């Protein structure tokens, strides 16, 4: 686990409300639907993001919104029907491990608490309710070429 500054990023994808979570507490159906979506696949190919997949959980005090897509440091003007979420330059806690696209379909009630336990075990303070944070984001990125999973908890914005 390390803390570091993470540059501003742009998340391109689609959001899914908490009400769409399945009985396994995952969004595997939505992820699979996105992986078969022609607009999404064309977007990835046209922007050289084919090996890039990510999910983002944006918390608020009472709920959350789940996003599935790809993340980049470039603003892309032609989004092919995808939505864009701007993530600020921030101080983050991050961990890199072996991983595949299947990691993005793990039950949220297992994946996020497991990651947060590692964060707190390393001495980093975390909001009890992530929705109370000014940067209420948990980001998971998978590089399909290197088979690396990067998990990130946003700690505080450092944007100027």
Secondary structure, DSSP 4 states (H G I P E B T S, - for coil): -EEEEE--EEEEEEEEEGGG--TTSS-HHHHHHHHT-HHHHHHHHHTT-TTEEEEEEEE-SS-EEEEEEEEESS--S--TT-EEEEEPPEEEEEEEEE--GGGGGS-HHHHHHHHHHHHHHTT----SSGGGSSS-EEEEEEETTTTEEEEEEEEEE---
